[in-house]
Amino acid sequence: MSKLLITNAQLVNEGETRDADVLIVGERIEKIGSGLTADGDTTVIDAFGKFLMPGMIDDQVHFREPGLTHKGDLATESAAAVAGGITSFMDMPNVNPKTTTREALADKYELAKGRCRANYGFYLGATNRNIEEIKALQVGEGCGIKAFMGASTGDMLVDDPEALELLFEHAPVIVLTHCEHSPTIRDNEAKAKAEYGEDVPMSEHPNIRSANACLLSSSQAVDLARRHDALLHVLHLTTAIEMGLFTKGPRQGKRITAEACVHHLWFEESRYADLGASIKCNPAIKTEADRDALVKAVVEDRIDIIATDHAPHTISEKGKSYFKSPAGIPLVQHVMLCLFDLVGEGKFSYERIVDKTSHAVADIFGVVDRGYVREGYFADLIIMDPDKPSLVTDASLLAKCHWSPFTGHTFRSTVDTTIVNGSIAYQDGLLTGDQLGQKMEFNRAR
C-alpha cells in the first residue's frame, strides 16, 4: 500500500492546534505523533509553517447532475471542490430527473462511481406526494431528506400541511429544510413590480426574499420538528431574527441544528451595487447587521455547520434581468480561503472553522470514519498555507460555469494540498491523480 508522511505541521483538530506528524498508509491514517520517520517507499510532505486539518465536508452543494450539466457536473464541480479544500460533499435532489425516489437515489450513486474527485453523498428529496418513499428509506441509503419548504418550483415544493406533518412524523433520518415563505415572497414580488415594472434592481432581492419570509418558514420547520421529535437541520440561515430559534452551546444532544453559508458570512447587501446578479442567491444576502448576527451565532454555537450551497449557473443565465436571472453562486473553490480571511479579521479561530466545516458535519449526519484527524480514520486532509496569498483569476477557476464573485480578489492564504482517501488530489495549484472519491457511509438514525 502507498505511504504518505506529513511532517512539521500545525495540526488543527478537535479544538486544539499542536505540532504533529501524520503517517498515512493506504486510505487511512496510521499514526499521529512527533518525530515520525519514513522508509524509502514513503512520500514525504514537509508542512513546516502550514496548517494541517481535516478536509471540509460540504453538506450542501448543487453539482447539477443529472440533467443540468450545462451548468456543472459531478466531475467538474468535485474538481473545484478539492481545489478549495473540500474532501467530501453532499449533493441536493433538485436535478433532472429529481431525486425523489429511492430508485433515482440509487441511480445517482451509480452515476457518481469513478467520476468524483471528492467523496460523495446524495439526498432524497421530499415532495407533497412521496411519503411512502420517505418511509422506505433505509439509514445510510442517503445522507438525509431535503424539503424545500417554500420558494421552490414544481414538484420539489413541499407546501401541503398534511405532507409536512407526515414528513416530520415518519422521516427515518435527518430532515433538511430550505425555509422561505412563498406567499410572502409573491406579495413582495408584486410590490416590486408595481414600483419598477420588469426592471427590478438586484438590490431589491433581500426585500423580496425578506427576513420575515425566512422567519415564517423556519419557525414552522422548528415547530414541526419539536412536535414530532424529528431530527432537523435548517439550511443557509440569513437573518438575525431567526437566531432566537436555535440553542446556544455544544451540538451534542441537539435534535435541531442550524447552518450558515460562507457567502452570508462574507457579503452584505451593499455589494449588490457592484456584484449584482453574481451574488443573487436564495435565501438572499441581507444586511450588514444580519451578517454580523450570523458571525456571532457561529461563535456562540447557535450555528452548528458552515457550508457553501454551491449552485453554478452560466454567465449568460446570470446576465438576465431580475426575474429571469437564476439564484445561485459557485463557491466550493474559495470557501476555505474565505474562512481563513475571516480568521485573519479576528471573527473566528482556526479551531472553530475546522469544527464547523468538518467535525460538526460528521457528528450531525453520522458520517462514518471521516471529519476528524484520528488514527484509523480515512485520510481526508488539507494543508493550508496561511502566508501565501491567492489571487482569483478566470484562469484559476475550475467550476464549469467559469465565473466567480471573487474574481480579482486576493485572499490571504492558499490551499496548498488536498488529500482524499490517502492520495493527493490537489497540490501546488494543480489537480493530481484520478477520481479518488468514494460513497460516504452514514449511520445516524432518527
Secondary structure, DSSP 4 states (H G I P E B T S, - for coil): --EEEEEEEEEEETTEEEEEEEEEETTEEEEEESS----TTEEEEE-TTSEEEEPEEEEEE---TTT-TTT--HHHHHHHHHHTTEEEEEE-S-SSS-S-SHHHHHHHHHHHTTT-SSEEEEPEEP-SS-HHHHHHPPTTSSS-EEEEESS--GGGB---HHHHHHHHHH-SS-EEEEE--HHHHHHHHHHHHHHHTT---GGGHHHHS-HHHHHHHHHHHHHHHHHHT--EEE-S---SGGGGGS--S-STT-SEEEEEEHHHHH--GGGHHHHGGGG--SSPP--HHHHHHHHHHHHHTSS-EEE--B----HHHHTS-TTTSPP-B--GGGHHHHHHHHHHTTS--HHHHHIIIIIHHHHHHTBTT-SS--TTSB--EEEEETTS-EE--GGG--STT---TTTT-EES-EEEEEEETTEEEEETTEE-SS----BPPB----
